[in-house]
Amino acid sequence: MESMLAFDIETYADWDALSPAVRDYLARRERGRSVEDARSRAAGTVGLRPGLAGVIAVGLWGGEGDTARLFLDPSSPTGVHRAHDEQGEIVRCRSEAELLREFWDRVGARVAQGSRLVSFNGRGFDGPILMLRSAVLGLRPSVYLAGRRSLRPHCDLLDVLGFFGASRGTYGLDYWCHVFGVPSPKGELDGAGVAAAYERGEVETIGRYALGDARATGELFRRLEGTLLPLLEEAAGPAFPPVAEPGP
């Protein structure tokens, strides 16, 4: 089995903290809805909007004994606090910038060692969110995560299972886990409940949820690495390399 690191993120944005102009703009984008429905829809999905969606948790899974959950905890007494439990490493970050820096340091090091990064819809969601939020906060990503028809250094299983868009329709992670006999990641929380959980301060629950999705993504990858993946490796274009560090 090749070395890989699966990742999954959870995001949050505060609708009330946005300017009236931005709220109105997002509501106008909800075409075909009444004014009331448009504002409700825009408010309910603001945590998924590029640039606005802050990263509050990241799950990392490279196999048993190689797991970490990074999550935003504004009450953390230090900038970055590290601990371990039965599920693996715990990294509490007091700020989103610290969380993102921790993520990029880890994935950059893994890619440099030859590991493949694995996600589910990471090219369309997780990767752009991570890179955009890093730019907003003045951080430079260490790996390009949005390469089209690319399986290295980042492999998006949504692309693999959809044959780079040749297959009509897309299906969620839970669906594919059922198809391939991977234990479902759904448990005490689901994506629709993340914002409310964050507002209640349930940051550890969100961290566990992100790790559960990362684990399911990694186990799904193991089902595909010797079957579909070799075929798509032949068809895929060249991979984007890691972003090089600036010279002295």
N, C-alpha and C positions, 0 to 999 in steps of 0.2 A: 504494500500500500504506500502510495506517495504521501509526502508531508503536505498537510493542508491546514488552514485555519478558517473556520466558518465564522461569520459575524452577522449580527442583527442589531438594529438600533431601534430605540423608542424616542419619540419626539413630543414636544409640547410648545404651544404658543398661547399667550394671553390676549384674547380678543379685545378686552377692555383697555389694554395698554396701547393699542394701535391708534393712530390718529384718525379722526373722522373721515378724512379724505381717503385713507387706505381702506378703511372699513367699507366706505361707499364703493370704491373701485372693485373690491373683492365681491361685493354683493351684485354689482352690475355684470360681473363675469358669469353669474348663475343665470344664463339666458333661459327663457321659457318658463320661469317661475314667477309667482306673485311677489310683490315687494317684500312681504312678510316672510314668505318661504325662502326667498333668496338670501335675506339677511340671516335667517336661522341656519340655512345650509352653509353659508360662508363662515359663520361663527363656529359651526360644528366641525369644519374641516381646516380651520386656520393652522392647526398643528401639523398639517401635511404640506403647507405651502413653502416652496423653495425660498430660502433666505430668511423667512420668518420662523420656520419650525426649528426650535432649539433642540439640540441633542441632550437628552436627559439620562439615557442609559445605553450601554453597548454590551452585548453578550459575545464572548469569544470562546470557541470550542475547537480544539484540535485533536480530540480523542480523550479517553479516560485519563485523568491525571494532568490534563493540559487544558484547563478551563479558567476563565476569569469573567467576572461581571464588574463592569465599570459603571458607576452611576453618580448622578449629581445629588449632592447632599449639602445644601447651604448651611446646615447646622454643624458640619464637620469642624472639629476644633483645629485642624491643620489643613493646609492646602490640598494635600493628597495623603490619605490615610490608608494603609495596606493591612490586610488581615487574611486569614484563611478559615474555612469551615469545611464541612463534609462535601460541599459542592465544588470546592476549589478556591481560587483567589478572589478576594473582595477588594475593590479599589474605590474608596469614597473620594469624590472630588468636590471641593467647595465651589468651584466655578466651571462653567461650560468650557472655557478656554483650557483649563487644566485637564478636563476629561478628554478633549480633542487632542491635546498634545500627547497625552498618555496613549491614546489610540494610535496616532500616527507613528509614534516611536516604536510601538509593538509591531504593527503590521509592516512598517518599513524594514525592521530587523528581520522579520520572518521571510519577507520576499527576498531580501539579500541572501538569506540562507537557502533559497530555492523552494520555499513553500508556495503553494497556490492559495490565494484567498478565494473563499466560496461564499456566495450569498443566494438569497431567493428574492428576485426583483431588485437586487442591489445596483444594477446598472441604471434602472429607471428611477429608483427612490433613494435607497440608503447612500449610494455613492455620491450622487449630486448633492444631497442634503449635507453630508459630511464635508464635502469640498467647499460648498458655498458658505456654510456656517464658519468654516475655518477662515475663509477669505474675509468674511464680515468681521471676524475677531482678530484679523491680522496675522493668521497662522498660515504656513505653507504646507500643503499636503505632501506626504512622502511617496504616495502611489497614486497613479491615475486610475480611477475606478469606473469610468464610463465608456470604455472602449467598445465600439460596435463590432460585432462578429469576432470578438476576442475572448479567448478562454484562459489567457495568462497575461499578467499575473493574477487577474481577477476572473473568476468563472461564475456567471450568473445562471443558476439552475433554471430560472424561468426561460432564458434563452435556449438552454439545452433541451428542455422538455417541449418547447415550442418550435424547435428546429429553426432558430433564428427568424421566427415569424412566418415560416412556411405553413405551419399548422394553424388552422383557424381557431380562434378563441383562446383564452387563457384561463388557467385554473389556479386556485390558491395552494399555499403550502400544505394546509391540513388535508386537502383533497389528494395531493400527490403522496403524502405520507400514508394515507389509507390505501392507495393503489399499490404502493411498494412495500407495505407491511412495516412501516416505520411508526413507532409509538407517537401518537398525536402530541404536539406541544401544548395543546389547550388545557388549561387547568383553572387555577384560582382567578385568572385574569385573561381578558382578551383585548385586542387592539382598541375596541370601542370604549373600553373602560380605563385606558391609560391616563387620559387627561384628568378625570375625576380622582383617580388614585393619587396622582401627583399633587393635586390640590389638597388632598387629605394628608399629604406628607408620607405616603406609603412608598418611599423610594426603594426600600429593600425588596418589596413585592415586585416592583417594576424591573429591578435588576434580575430577579429570578426569572421573570417572564422573558426578558431578552435572552437570557442564557438558554432557556428552554427552546426558543425558536432557533437559536444558533446550533444547539445540539441536534435538533430535528433536521436542520439544513445540512449539517455535516454528515449525519447518518444517511440521508437521502443521497448525498454525493457518493458515499461508499457504494450504494447500489448501482450507481451509474458509471463509475470510473472505469470499469472493465467491460461495459456493454455499449451504451450510446456514446460516451465521451470520446473514445478513440475515433469514431466515424466523424464526429464534429471537429475533432482536432485537425483532421485532414482537410476539412472544408473551410475552416476558419482562416481569417487573414492573420497577418503578423500581430503579435501582442505588443502593447505599449510597454516600454520599460519603466522602472521606477523613476520618479523625478530625481535628477542628480542634485546633490548638495552643491551650493554655490562655492566657487573656488575662493582662495584667500585673497 
